[in-house]
Amino acid sequence: MMQILELRARIRAIYQKYQMFIDPVVKFIVGLIVFTVINSAIGYDPRFNKITVVLLLSLLSAFTPSSILVLMAMVISLVHVYSVAKLLSILLVFVFLILYLFFVRFTPKFGYVVLGIPILYALHIPYVFPIVLGLIATPMTILPAGCGVAIYYIIHIIQNEIAVTESVTKVEDVLPLYMNVIDAIVKNKEMIFGIIVFAIVIVVVYIVRRLKIEYAYEIAIGAGTITTIIAFLIVDLKLNIPKQIGAMILGALISAVIAVIIQFFRRVLDYTAVENVQFEDDDYYYYVKAVPKMNVSMTNVKVKRINAQKINSSSHEDEEPDEEDEEDDFTDARELDRRILEQRTREAMTSDRTRRND
């Protein structure tokens, strides 16, 4: 376990040191994956299938917010559809505009969720997003998760309607075409149930991880995984698609493992060293439960002091004072931590009361 914690500390230290360079590289790779997937799914316009165009778009996304990447992905998708089905692209403009406005208005920082869910659907592990969002965010992230699910199914609907759209030449055939596409979107039960299940999982994980219990985050991941399996099992049986059950269960378990890894690098708590602190000020009496984070230094250096007088004494007499000194040092350190915790809590409560009075 100590070796794993040291590896975690090294990776976190490297990231913090080179974050200015790592973030653009990661965003470039994400953009490259997004535009490559779009071209492979609906790459009807050969101009945007060129590797130079893909690299330039990915480079641009490396230095822009995730909301801009979502916008570029939608625009590229519309250009591909427009090249073969102009009438269908007009309808998609309104659909994508509604989704984008919902996403940008409430959760602009979660653009990678909107784009990541369709990609992970192809890998049969989209369930990692609702679990992780419940761990690190609020139920408001139901919006980008729902948009991601909708985009995945809309892409499949586009692929099915392209052939029909090419045969439409008369103006009177446009309205039935639009009605068919809208019906295919609105009446897609698999998409609707997918959005509902993702919303339920986000809420369940969020509620469980906020409980005042030990190992709340780990229990929340387990609760989210079980909820995912049970909910999608019901959906698959109701929609009569039993072939997806095995892949769904395996994908949910893999998603849980990924969520555990993400949580491990995000925060590790040491529940064996929990402290319950009580103190008071003029207005309140405080009960504080402090759970220390499990951190290790990158190098463990032990310095042993040698006393010439102790060398001449017996080894038994030599050990007892050392143990007492270590216990005294440990007690002093714990007392100092307790006082720091009390001071920080008082400052937090004071600032909170000041804000409420203002």
C-alpha positions, 0 to 999 in steps of 0.5 A: 500500500505504501508503494502505491501511495508513493506512486500516487504522490509522484504522479500528483507532484509531476502533474502539479509541476508541469500542469501548464504543459500537461493540460494542453496535451491532454486537451489536444488528445481529447480533441483528436479523439473527438474529431476522429470519431466524428469523421469515422461515424458521419464523415461525409465531407472529405475536406474535414477527413484530412489529417491536417484539418483534424490536427489543426482543429485538435490544436485549436481545442488544446488552448480553448475551453471545453465548451468551444470544443463542443461547439466545434464538434457540433459545427463539424457534424453539421458540415458533414451532414450538410454535404449530403443532406441539406434539409436534414442539416437544417433540422439538426441546427435547431436540435444542436442549438437547443442542446448547446444552450442548455449545456452552456447556460448551466454547466459550461465547464463540463463540455468533456462530459457531452463529448465523452459519453458518446465516445465511451458508449462505443466502448460500452463503458459510458456508465463511468461518467454518472458515477464520477459526476456524482462523486465530484460535482452536483446533480446539475451535471445531469444536463451535460450527461443527458446531452451526451446521451442524446447526441449519441443516439442522434448520430445513429438516427442521422446515419439511418436517415441520410439514405432517405433524405437523399431521395427527397426532391420535392418541397412537399416531402420535406415536412414528412421527413422532418416529422420522421426525424423528430419522431425518431428522436422523441420516441426513442425509448432507449435514449429516454431511459438512458437519460433517466438512468444516468440522472438517477445514478448521479443523484444516488452517488451524490446523496451517498457520498455526502452522508456523514459516514466512513468510506462514504465515497467508496460506498457511493461508487458501489451504490452507483454501480449497483443502481446502474446494473439494476436500472439498465437491467430493467430497461433492457428487459422492458425494451426486449434487448437481452443481448446487451445485458452481459456487456452492460454488467461488464461495462458497469463493473469496469466503470466502477474500477475506473471511478475508484482509480479516479477517486484514489488520485483525487483524495484518499482518507485515513479513517484509522486516524479520525479525531473528534474535536470539541471546543466553543466560542462565545456563540457556539459549541462545536463538535468536529470530526476530522478525517486526515488525508493519507499523504506520503512524502516522495522520499522517506528519510530516517535520521537517527541520533546517536548519544555517546552516553547511551551507547555505553548503557544497556540496549534495554535502557536505551530503547525506553527513553527513545520510545518515550521521546517518540510518543511525546513528539507524536502527542505534540504533533497531534495537539498542534494539529488539533489546535490548527483545526480548531482555529480554522473551524472558528475562522470558517464559522466566523466568515460564514456568520459575517456573510449571512449578516451581510 
